[in-house]
C-alpha cells in the first residue's frame, strides 16, 4: 500500500489572491504532491490548503509553503476573525494510508525542526507530535494569539520546540507556527438566521465537549465556580470530540457556530448538524445550512445521507450520486454558495487529480462504439462484468420500487437491505469492467518485454505467467459477484413489487450471461498457465458457479413466468 499523508496548513491571508497563489504554487511544484483544495475566507483573513502525497514530498512542500508565507505575510498588520499567531499558523499532518500515527508524528517533528532551524520561525509541536502533554492542545499553544507572542516566548514554560525563543524583527513579521500530527479533523460552520454572536456562542457552549463554566446560582451572570484543583468547574456539552465557538461573519451578514469535529467516530457530521439544529431551535434560532471548510471524506457525506434516508423510512439502496444530493439538501451545504462534490470530497478530488480514461465513464453509445472498434479491449471479460452490473442494477431497482410501494410502508427496511446489497454488487462489478481490460493490457505489456538474452527471456516469461494468472482471476471474481446477484434477483421475483417481476427476470438473464461469459475468459486464460494445479482449480470452481447460475436462472424464470401468467 502506498504511504500517503494529508497536510492541511492554514495561512493568515484570505484576501490577497496573489499571495495565496504564490504560496500554493510552491506546494504544487513539488513532485509527488497533489494540491487538492484552496479555501480562502475574507472575514477570517485565512486560507485553508489541503494537499496529499508521500511523506517526504509532503514535508518538502510544507516547508516551501512556510518559507513563502514568511516572505509574503507580515503578521504585524494582520487582522481577522479566526485565532492565529503566525503567517503559516498551523500545519497538521494526517495519516491517510500505509503509515501509522507515530510515523506521521515523527515526520511532523522533522518538519518543525527544519522550519525552526532554517527559517528562524518559532515552532510549537501539538497533538500527537507534542513532546509534553500540555502542548497537545492547539488552543494552549496558541493562547493569547499573535498579540501575546512576545510574552509567551519569554516564558520558560512555553519556549518553542524549535526556532528562536525571542521576539526579534524576523519573528515579529512571521509569528509562530504550530506543527502537529492528528487524525482527520472536520472544520464546519453552522449558519444561523441571526446576527447575534452572543447567541451563537450560547449554542456553541451547549454542544461542544468542553461545555460552559458552571456559575453560582445557575445564572449566566453568576460568579464562575472553581473546583478543588483551582480550575473552573464546567458543565459538559452534548457532543464528544468537538470544539466550538460563535462568531459573526461580515462577508455573509450572519452569525455562525464554528466547530472542529476531532472525532468523527464519536460525533458524525449529521449528528452534529441535528444537535446544533435542536439547540438553536430551543433558543428560537434556525440553522439555515452548513459550511464545510476544506475537504471531507466521502464516507462522512454518505453516512449523513443514510441517516436522513432512515429518518424518512426510505431505501438506502440508491446510488452514491443520489445520496450526495440528499446530503447537500438535508444539511444545506449549498446555503451560502454552490457545493460541488467533485471539488469538496477527498476521494473525488484525488480521482480527478490522477484522472485516466475509464470505460465506465463512457456513455452507453460510447461504450458500444469502443467495444465495436478494432481494439481488442474492452472484450468479453469487460462485457461480462457489465452484464453482471446490469443484473444487479435491475435487482436494486425492483427493491427500491418495492420499498416505496403504497401499502408496504412497514416493509421498507426489508427491501432497503436488498437494494443496498444489490448496489454494492453493482459497484464492485463496474470496477471489474475496467479491471478486466487492465488485466488484458498487463498481459500485452508482458508479451512486449525484451527477449534478447536468457535473463530477459526469463523475466519476460515470469511476467507473462503472472499477468495471465491475474487475467484469469479477474473474470472468476466477476463470476462470483454475478452469481451473488441471484439472491437479490430471486427475492425480488418472489416478494418484490409484482408490477416489476419482468425486470427481475431480465436481471436473472443478465446475471447468467455474465457468469457464462466470464467463465469463457477464465478458461482461455487458464489454458496458458504453466501452474496446472492452479489452472485446474479455478476452472473447476468456475464450472461449479456456471452450473449453479444456469439452475438459478431457470428457477427464477419459472417464478417470473408463473406470475406474469397469473
C-alpha positions as CSV (number, residue, x, y, z in Angstrom):
1,X,0.0,0.0,0.0
2,X,1.3,3.4,-0.9
3,X,2.2,5.6,2.0
4,X,0.2,8.8,1.9
5,X,-0.1,11.8,4.3
6,X,-2.5,14.7,4.1
7,X,-1.4,18.1,5.1
8,X,-3.8,20.9,5.9
9,X,-1.8,24.1,6.6
10,X,-3.7,27.3,7.5
11,X,-2.2,30.6,6.3
12,X,-3.0,34.1,7.8
13,X,-4.1,35.5,4.4
14,X,-7.5,35.1,2.9
15,X,-7.9,38.3,0.8
16,X,-4.9,38.7,-1.4
17,X,-5.2,36.2,-4.3
18,X,-1.7,36.9,-5.5
19,X,-0.2,35.9,-2.1
20,X,-2.4,32.8,-1.8
21,X,-1.4,31.8,-5.3
22,X,2.3,32.3,-4.7
23,X,2.1,30.0,-1.6
24,X,0.1,27.3,-3.2
25,X,2.3,27.3,-6.3
26,X,5.2,26.3,-4.0
27,X,3.2,23.3,-2.9
28,X,2.1,22.3,-6.4
29,X,5.6,22.5,-7.7
30,X,6.8,19.6,-5.5
31,X,6.8,16.2,-7.3
32,X,4.8,13.5,-5.5
33,X,2.3,16.0,-4.1
34,X,-1.3,16.6,-5.2
35,X,-2.8,20.0,-4.3
36,X,-6.5,19.2,-3.6
37,X,-8.1,22.3,-2.2
38,X,-7.6,26.0,-1.5
39,X,-10.3,27.6,0.6
40,X,-9.8,31.3,1.4
41,X,-12.0,33.3,3.8
42,X,-12.1,37.1,3.6
43,X,-13.7,37.7,7.0
44,X,-11.4,35.3,8.8
45,X,-8.5,36.5,6.6
46,X,-7.3,32.9,6.5
47,X,-6.8,30.3,3.8
48,X,-7.0,26.5,4.4
49,X,-5.0,24.5,2.0
50,X,-5.2,20.7,1.5
51,X,-2.7,18.6,-0.2
52,X,-1.7,14.9,-0.1
53,X,1.3,12.9,-1.1
54,X,4.2,10.6,0.0
55,X,5.6,11.7,3.4
56,X,8.9,13.1,2.2
57,X,7.3,15.1,-0.6
58,X,4.6,16.5,1.8
59,X,7.3,17.6,4.3
60,X,9.2,19.4,1.5
61,X,6.0,21.1,0.2
62,X,5.0,22.2,3.7
63,X,8.5,23.6,4.3
64,X,8.5,25.6,1.0
65,X,5.0,26.9,1.8
66,X,6.2,28.1,5.2
67,X,9.1,29.8,3.6
68,X,7.0,31.6,1.1
69,X,4.4,32.6,3.7
70,X,7.2,34.1,5.8
71,X,8.3,36.2,2.8
72,X,4.9,37.5,1.8
73,X,2.8,37.8,5.1
74,X,3.6,40.4,7.7
75,X,1.7,39.5,10.9
76,X,2.3,43.0,12.4
77,X,-0.7,44.2,10.3
78,X,-2.8,41.1,10.3
79,X,-6.5,41.3,11.3
80,X,-9.1,38.5,11.1
81,X,-11.8,36.8,13.0
82,X,-10.0,33.5,13.4
83,X,-7.5,32.8,16.2
84,X,-3.9,33.0,14.8
85,X,-0.3,33.6,15.8
86,X,1.7,33.1,12.6
87,X,1.9,33.6,8.8
88,X,1.7,29.8,8.4
89,X,-0.5,29.5,11.5
90,X,-0.9,25.7,11.8
91,X,0.4,22.8,9.8
92,X,-1.1,19.4,10.8
93,X,-0.1,16.2,9.1
94,X,-2.8,13.5,8.8
95,X,-2.1,9.8,8.1
96,X,-4.1,8.7,5.1
97,X,-2.8,5.2,4.1
98,X,0.1,2.9,4.7
99,X,1.5,4.9,7.6
100,X,0.9,4.9,11.4
101,X,0.2,7.9,13.5
102,X,3.5,7.7,15.3
103,X,5.4,7.7,12.0
104,X,3.3,10.7,10.9
105,X,4.2,12.4,14.2
106,X,7.9,11.8,13.5
107,X,7.5,13.5,10.1
108,X,5.8,16.4,11.8
109,X,8.7,16.8,14.3
110,X,11.2,16.7,11.4
111,X,9.2,19.4,9.6
112,X,9.0,21.5,12.8
113,X,12.8,21.2,13.4
114,X,13.5,22.3,9.8
115,X,11.2,25.3,9.9
116,X,12.6,26.4,13.2
117,X,16.3,25.9,12.3
118,X,16.3,27.0,8.6
119,X,13.6,29.7,8.6
120,X,14.0,31.1,12.1
121,X,10.3,30.7,13.0
122,X,9.3,29.6,16.5
123,X,7.6,26.2,16.3
124,X,5.2,24.6,18.7
125,X,4.6,20.8,18.3
126,X,1.0,19.9,19.1
127,X,-1.4,16.9,19.2
128,X,0.4,13.6,18.5
129,X,3.6,15.4,17.7
130,X,3.8,17.1,21.1
131,X,6.7,16.3,23.3
132,X,4.7,17.2,26.5
133,X,1.1,16.8,27.4
134,X,0.3,20.4,28.0
135,X,1.2,21.2,24.4
136,X,-1.1,18.6,22.8
137,X,-4.0,21.1,22.6
138,X,-3.6,23.7,19.8
139,X,-5.5,26.3,21.8
140,X,-3.0,26.0,24.6
141,X,-0.1,26.5,22.2
142,X,-1.8,29.5,20.6
143,X,-3.1,31.1,23.8
144,X,-3.2,34.9,23.5
145,X,-2.6,34.7,19.8
146,X,0.0,36.8,18.0
147,X,-0.5,39.7,20.3
148,X,0.8,37.7,23.3
149,X,3.6,36.0,21.4
150,X,6.4,38.2,22.8
151,X,5.5,37.3,26.4
152,X,4.9,33.7,25.5
153,X,8.3,33.3,24.0
154,X,9.9,34.8,27.1
155,X,8.0,32.3,29.4
156,X,10.3,29.4,30.2
157,X,7.3,27.0,30.3
158,X,6.4,28.0,26.8
159,X,9.7,28.1,25.0
160,X,9.2,26.9,21.4
161,X,10.1,23.3,20.5
162,X,12.2,24.6,17.6
163,X,13.3,28.0,16.4
164,X,14.1,31.2,18.2
165,X,12.8,32.0,21.7
166,X,13.0,35.7,21.3
167,X,10.6,38.2,19.7
168,X,13.1,39.6,17.2
169,X,12.3,41.5,14.0
170,X,12.0,38.4,11.9
171,X,9.7,36.7,14.4
172,X,7.6,39.9,14.7
173,X,6.9,39.5,11.0
174,X,6.4,35.8,10.7
175,X,4.9,35.0,14.1
176,X,5.0,31.4,15.2
177,X,3.6,28.1,13.7
178,X,2.1,25.0,15.3
179,X,3.1,21.8,13.6
180,X,1.3,18.6,14.5
181,X,0.1,15.2,13.7
182,X,-3.6,14.4,14.1
183,X,-6.5,12.3,13.0
184,X,-8.8,13.7,10.4
185,X,-10.4,16.9,11.6
186,X,-13.5,18.3,10.0
187,X,-14.0,22.0,10.3
188,X,-17.6,23.2,9.8
189,X,-19.6,26.3,10.3
190,X,-23.4,26.2,11.1
191,X,-25.2,29.1,9.5
192,X,-27.7,30.8,11.8
193,X,-30.6,33.2,11.0
194,X,-29.3,35.7,13.5
195,X,-26.5,38.2,13.7
196,X,-26.0,37.7,17.4
197,X,-22.6,36.4,18.4
198,X,-23.7,36.0,22.0
199,X,-26.5,33.6,20.9
200,X,-24.2,31.8,18.6
201,X,-21.7,31.3,21.4
202,X,-24.5,30.1,23.7
203,X,-25.3,27.4,21.2
204,X,-21.7,26.5,20.8
205,X,-21.3,26.1,24.6
206,X,-24.4,23.9,24.6
207,X,-22.9,21.4,22.3
208,X,-19.1,21.5,22.5
209,X,-17.5,18.8,24.6
210,X,-15.9,21.3,27.0
211,X,-19.2,22.9,27.6
212,X,-19.6,26.1,29.6
213,X,-18.4,27.4,33.0
214,X,-20.7,26.4,35.9
215,X,-21.8,29.6,37.7
216,X,-23.2,30.3,41.1
217,X,-26.9,30.2,41.4
218,X,-27.1,28.8,37.8
219,X,-27.3,32.3,36.4
220,X,-25.4,33.4,33.4
221,X,-24.3,36.4,35.4
222,X,-23.3,34.4,38.4
223,X,-19.7,34.1,39.5
224,X,-17.8,31.1,37.9
225,X,-17.4,28.2,40.3
226,X,-13.9,26.9,40.9
227,X,-13.0,23.3,41.7
228,X,-10.6,21.9,44.2
229,X,-7.8,21.9,41.6
230,X,-8.2,25.6,41.1
231,X,-9.7,25.2,37.6
232,X,-13.2,26.4,36.7
233,X,-16.0,23.8,37.0
234,X,-17.6,23.1,33.6
235,X,-21.0,21.9,32.5
236,X,-20.1,19.5,29.7
237,X,-21.7,19.9,26.2
238,X,-23.6,17.2,24.3
239,X,-21.1,16.4,21.5
240,X,-18.0,14.4,22.2
241,X,-14.9,15.2,20.3
242,X,-15.9,18.7,19.3
243,X,-14.7,22.2,19.9
244,X,-16.9,25.2,19.0
245,X,-17.3,29.0,19.3
246,X,-19.7,31.5,18.0
247,X,-18.8,34.4,15.7
248,X,-20.2,36.9,13.2
249,X,-19.2,36.7,9.6
250,X,-19.5,40.1,7.9
251,X,-19.0,38.6,4.5
252,X,-22.4,36.8,4.8
253,X,-24.0,39.0,7.3
254,X,-24.8,36.2,9.7
255,X,-23.6,34.6,12.9
256,X,-22.2,31.1,12.8
257,X,-21.4,28.3,15.2
258,X,-17.8,27.4,14.1
259,X,-16.9,23.8,15.1
260,X,-14.0,21.4,14.8
261,X,-15.0,17.8,14.9
262,X,-11.9,16.0,16.1
263,X,-13.5,12.6,16.5
264,X,-15.9,11.7,13.6
265,X,-16.5,8.2,15.1
266,X,-17.9,9.8,18.3
267,X,-19.7,12.6,16.6
268,X,-20.5,12.1,12.9
269,X,-21.3,15.2,10.9
270,X,-25.0,14.5,10.7
271,X,-25.3,14.0,14.4
272,X,-23.6,17.4,15.0
273,X,-25.9,19.0,12.5
274,X,-29.0,17.6,14.1
275,X,-27.8,18.5,17.6
276,X,-26.8,22.1,16.8
277,X,-30.2,22.5,15.0
278,X,-32.0,21.3,18.1
279,X,-30.1,23.5,20.5
280,X,-30.6,26.5,18.1
281,X,-34.3,25.9,17.9
282,X,-34.6,25.8,21.7
283,X,-33.2,29.3,21.6
284,X,-35.6,30.4,18.9
285,X,-32.9,30.3,16.2
286,X,-32.8,28.3,12.9
287,X,-29.8,26.6,11.3
288,X,-30.1,27.5,7.7
289,X,-27.2,25.4,6.4
290,X,-23.8,24.1,6.9
291,X,-20.4,25.2,5.6
292,X,-17.6,22.7,5.3
293,X,-14.2,24.2,5.4
294,X,-11.7,22.3,3.2
295,X,-12.3,18.7,2.1
296,X,-14.5,16.0,3.6
297,X,-14.2,12.2,3.4
298,X,-16.8,10.6,1.1
299,X,-17.9,8.3,3.9
300,X,-19.0,11.3,6.0
301,X,-21.4,12.5,3.4
302,X,-22.7,9.0,2.6
303,X,-23.3,8.3,6.3
304,X,-25.3,11.5,6.5
305,X,-27.4,10.6,3.6
306,X,-28.1,7.1,5.1
307,X,-29.1,8.8,8.3
308,X,-31.7,11.0,6.7
309,X,-33.0,8.2,4.5
310,X,-33.6,6.2,7.6
311,X,-35.4,9.1,9.2
312,X,-37.6,9.2,6.1
313,X,-38.1,5.4,6.1
314,X,-36.7,5.4,2.6
315,X,-34.5,2.8,0.9
316,X,-30.7,3.2,1.5
317,X,-30.0,1.2,-1.7
318,X,-29.8,4.2,-4.0
319,X,-26.8,5.4,-6.0
320,X,-23.9,7.3,-4.5
321,X,-24.8,10.4,-6.5
322,X,-28.4,10.4,-5.2
323,X,-27.1,10.1,-1.7
324,X,-24.8,13.0,-2.1
325,X,-27.6,15.2,-3.5
326,X,-29.7,14.2,-0.5
327,X,-27.0,15.1,2.0
328,X,-26.5,18.5,0.3
329,X,-30.2,19.3,0.6
330,X,-30.6,17.8,4.1
331,X,-27.8,19.8,5.7
332,X,-27.9,22.9,3.4
333,X,-24.4,22.5,2.2
334,X,-25.1,24.9,-0.6
335,X,-26.7,27.5,1.7
336,X,-24.0,30.2,1.1
337,X,-22.5,29.1,-2.2
338,X,-22.7,26.1,-4.5
339,X,-21.3,22.9,-3.1
340,X,-19.6,20.7,-5.8
341,X,-18.8,17.2,-4.6
342,X,-16.0,16.9,-7.2
343,X,-14.2,19.7,-5.5
344,X,-15.1,19.0,-1.9
345,X,-15.0,15.2,-1.4
346,X,-11.4,14.0,-0.9
347,X,-11.8,10.8,-3.0
348,X,-13.3,12.6,-5.9
349,X,-10.6,15.2,-5.9
350,X,-7.9,12.5,-5.9
351,X,-9.7,10.7,-8.7
352,X,-9.7,13.9,-10.8
353,X,-6.1,14.6,-9.9
354,X,-5.0,11.2,-11.1
355,X,-7.6,11.0,-13.8
356,X,-7.3,8.4,-16.5
357,X,-9.9,7.2,-19.1
358,X,-12.3,4.7,-17.7
359,X,-14.8,2.6,-19.7
360,X,-17.4,3.1,-17.1
361,X,-17.3,6.9,-17.7
362,X,-18.4,6.5,-21.3
363,X,-21.9,6.9,-22.5
364,X,-23.9,3.8,-23.5
365,X,-23.2,4.6,-27.1
366,X,-19.6,5.4,-26.4
367,X,-19.1,2.1,-24.6
368,X,-20.7,0.2,-27.5
369,X,-18.6,2.1,-30.1
370,X,-15.4,1.4,-28.1
371,X,-16.3,-2.3,-27.9
372,X,-17.0,-2.4,-31.7
373,X,-13.7,-0.7,-32.6
374,X,-10.7,-2.7,-33.9
375,X,-9.1,-2.5,-30.5
376,X,-9.2,-5.9,-28.7
377,X,-10.2,-4.3,-25.4
378,X,-12.8,-4.0,-24.0
379,X,-13.6,-7.5,-24.8
380,X,-15.8,-10.3,-23.5
381,X,-14.5,-10.1,-19.9
382,X,-15.4,-6.4,-19.5
383,X,-18.8,-7.0,-21.2
384,X,-19.5,-9.9,-18.8
385,X,-18.7,-7.7,-15.8
386,X,-21.0,-5.0,-17.2
387,X,-23.8,-7.6,-17.8
388,X,-23.4,-8.6,-14.1
389,X,-23.7,-4.9,-13.1
390,X,-26.9,-4.5,-15.1
391,X,-28.4,-7.6,-13.5
392,X,-27.6,-6.2,-10.0
393,X,-28.9,-2.8,-11.1
394,X,-32.3,-4.3,-12.1
395,X,-32.4,-6.1,-8.7
396,X,-31.8,-2.8,-6.9
397,X,-34.5,-1.1,-9.0
398,X,-37.1,-3.6,-8.1
399,X,-36.1,-3.5,-4.4
400,X,-36.3,0.3,-4.4
401,X,-39.7,0.3,-6.1
402,X,-40.9,-2.3,-3.6
403,X,-39.7,-0.3,-0.6
404,X,-41.8,2.7,-1.9
405,X,-44.9,0.8,-2.9
406,X,-48.1,2.1,-1.3
407,X,-49.3,-0.1,1.5
408,X,-45.9,-1.7,2.0
409,X,-44.5,1.0,4.3
410,X,-43.8,-1.4,7.1
411,X,-41.5,-3.4,4.7
412,X,-39.3,-0.5,3.6
413,X,-36.3,-1.8,5.6
414,X,-36.6,-5.3,4.2
415,X,-36.4,-4.0,0.7
416,X,-33.8,-1.4,1.6
417,X,-31.4,-4.2,2.7
418,X,-31.9,-6.0,-0.6
419,X,-31.3,-2.7,-2.5
420,X,-28.1,-1.9,-0.5
421,X,-26.7,-5.4,-1.3
422,X,-27.5,-5.1,-5.0
423,X,-25.9,-1.6,-5.2
424,X,-22.8,-3.0,-3.6
425,X,-22.6,-5.8,-6.1
426,X,-23.3,-3.3,-9.0
427,X,-20.4,-1.0,-7.8
428,X,-17.9,-3.9,-7.5
429,X,-18.8,-5.3,-10.9
430,X,-18.4,-1.9,-12.5
431,X,-14.9,-1.7,-11.1
432,X,-14.3,-5.1,-12.8
433,X,-15.3,-3.7,-16.2
434,X,-12.1,-1.6,-16.2
435,X,-10.1,-4.1,-14.2
436,X,-10.6,-6.8,-16.8
437,X,-9.4,-4.5,-19.6
438,X,-6.4,-3.5,-17.4
439,X,-5.6,-7.2,-16.8
440,X,-5.6,-7.8,-20.6
441,X,-3.3,-4.7,-21.1
442,X,-1.0,-6.2,-18.5
443,X,-0.7,-9.4,-20.5
444,X,0.1,-7.5,-23.6
445,X,2.7,-5.4,-21.8
446,X,4.4,-8.6,-20.6
447,X,4.5,-10.0,-24.1
448,X,6.1,-6.8,-25.2
449,X,9.1,-7.1,-22.8
450,X,12.5,-7.6,-24.4
451,X,13.8,-11.2,-25.0
452,X,17.3,-10.7,-26.4
453,X,19.1,-12.6,-23.6
454,X,18.4,-15.6,-21.3
455,X,17.9,-13.3,-18.3
456,X,15.4,-11.1,-20.3
457,X,13.6,-14.2,-21.5
458,X,13.3,-15.5,-18.0
459,X,11.9,-12.2,-16.7
460,X,9.5,-12.0,-19.7
461,X,8.2,-15.5,-19.1
462,X,7.6,-14.9,-15.4
463,X,5.8,-11.6,-16.2
464,X,3.6,-13.3,-18.8
465,X,2.6,-16.0,-16.3
466,X,1.9,-13.5,-13.5
467,X,-0.2,-11.4,-15.8
468,X,-2.1,-14.4,-17.3
469,X,-2.8,-15.7,-13.8
470,X,-4.3,-12.3,-12.9
471,X,-6.3,-12.2,-16.2
472,X,-7.9,-15.5,-15.1
473,X,-8.6,-14.3,-11.5
474,X,-10.5,-11.2,-12.6
475,X,-13.2,-12.9,-14.6
476,X,-13.5,-15.5,-11.8
477,X,-14.3,-12.7,-9.4
478,X,-16.9,-11.4,-12.0
479,X,-18.5,-14.9,-11.9
480,X,-18.6,-14.9,-8.1
481,X,-20.2,-11.5,-7.8
482,X,-22.7,-12.0,-10.6
483,X,-23.8,-15.3,-9.0
484,X,-24.3,-13.5,-5.7
485,X,-26.8,-11.2,-7.5
486,X,-29.1,-14.1,-8.0
487,X,-30.0,-14.0,-4.3
488,X,-31.4,-10.5,-4.6
489,X,-33.0,-11.2,-8.0
490,X,-34.7,-14.3,-6.6
491,X,-36.0,-12.4,-3.6
492,X,-37.4,-9.7,-5.8
493,X,-39.1,-12.2,-8.1
494,X,-40.7,-13.9,-5.1
495,X,-41.5,-11.0,-2.8
496,X,-41.0,-7.8,-4.8
497,X,-43.4,-5.5,-6.5
498,X,-45.4,-7.8,-8.8
499,X,-45.6,-5.0,-11.4
500,X,-41.8,-5.2,-11.8
501,X,-41.4,-9.0,-11.9
502,X,-40.3,-9.0,-15.5
503,X,-37.4,-6.7,-14.5
504,X,-36.3,-9.3,-12.1
505,X,-36.5,-11.9,-14.9
506,X,-34.2,-9.8,-17.1
507,X,-31.9,-9.4,-14.1
508,X,-31.6,-13.1,-14.0
509,X,-30.8,-13.3,-17.7
510,X,-28.1,-10.7,-17.3
511,X,-26.5,-12.4,-14.3
512,X,-26.5,-15.8,-16.0
513,X,-24.9,-14.3,-19.2
514,X,-22.3,-12.6,-17.0
515,X,-21.4,-15.8,-15.3
516,X,-21.1,-17.8,-18.5
517,X,-19.3,-15.1,-20.4
518,X,-16.8,-14.6,-17.6
519,X,-16.2,-18.3,-17.5
520,X,-15.1,-18.3,-21.1
521,X,-12.4,-15.8,-20.1
522,X,-11.4,-17.9,-17.1
523,X,-10.8,-20.9,-19.3
524,X,-9.0,-19.2,-22.1
525,X,-6.5,-17.6,-19.7
526,X,-6.1,-20.7,-17.6
527,X,-5.1,-22.6,-20.7
528,X,-2.0,-20.5,-20.9
529,X,-0.8,-21.1,-17.3
530,X,2.1,-23.4,-16.5
531,X,0.8,-23.8,-13.0
532,X,-1.6,-26.5,-13.9
533,X,-2.8,-27.2,-10.3
534,X,-4.0,-23.6,-10.0
535,X,-5.4,-23.6,-13.6
536,X,-7.4,-26.8,-12.9
537,X,-8.6,-25.4,-9.6
538,X,-10.1,-22.1,-11.0
539,X,-11.6,-23.9,-14.0
540,X,-13.3,-26.4,-11.6
541,X,-14.5,-23.5,-9.4
542,X,-15.8,-21.7,-12.5
543,X,-17.7,-24.8,-13.8
544,X,-19.4,-25.1,-10.4
545,X,-20.5,-21.5,-10.4
546,X,-21.7,-21.7,-14.0
547,X,-23.9,-24.7,-13.3
548,X,-25.4,-23.1,-10.3
549,X,-26.1,-19.9,-12.3
550,X,-27.9,-21.9,-15.0
551,X,-30.1,-23.6,-12.4
552,X,-30.8,-20.3,-10.6
553,X,-31.8,-18.6,-13.9
554,X,-34.2,-21.5,-14.7
555,X,-35.8,-21.3,-11.3
556,X,-36.2,-17.6,-11.3
557,X,-37.7,-17.5,-14.9
558,X,-40.2,-20.1,-13.8
559,X,-41.3,-17.9,-11.0
560,X,-41.4,-14.8,-13.2
561,X,-43.4,-16.5,-16.0
562,X,-45.9,-18.0,-13.5
563,X,-46.5,-14.5,-12.0
564,X,-46.9,-13.0,-15.4
565,X,-49.4,-15.8,-16.4
566,X,-51.4,-15.1,-13.3
